[in-house]
Amino acid sequence: MATKEQYEAVLVKAEHAGLGSLSKQELDLLMRIYRETGSRGNRARRVVDGK
């Protein structure tokens, strides 16, 4: 289970550097966030879906 700080770090890295800069482990974590409801899930969907 990842911590809140790890979730935030992956989201920030994906938002600023793009999906290509993420490692396999970070991508797995981002996709876990993607399935969440709430603001964190919304941010992850925006990054992945490109909106």
N, C-alpha and C positions, 0 to 999 in steps of 0.2 A: 504494500500500500504506500503510495506516495504522499508526501506532506504537502501542505498548502503552498509552501515556498517552492517546491519542485514543480507543482502545477503552474504556478505563476511564472517561473523561469522559462518553462517550455513555451507557454503562450507568448511571452515577450520576445523570445528568440524567433518564434515562427512569424510573429507580426513584423518584426524588424528585418530579419535576414531571409525569410521565406522558408518554405517547406524543404527545399533542397539542402538546407544547412543542418537539418535535424538528423540525428543518428537513428538507427532502427528502434532503439529503446525509447527515445524521445518521441518518435512517430507513434509508437504503441501507446504511450501516455497521452499524446494529443488526441488519438482516436478514442481513448477512454473518456477524456474530457468532452469530446464531440457528442457523445451519447448522453451527457448529463443535461438536466434541465437547469434553468437559471442563467445568470449572467456569464458565468464561466463557460458553460456550454454554448451560449450564444457567441461569445468571442471566438471559441474554437471553430464553430460552424462558419463564421465570417472568414476566418483565415483559410480554412480548407475549401470552402465553396467559392472563394474569391469575391465576396461582396463587400 
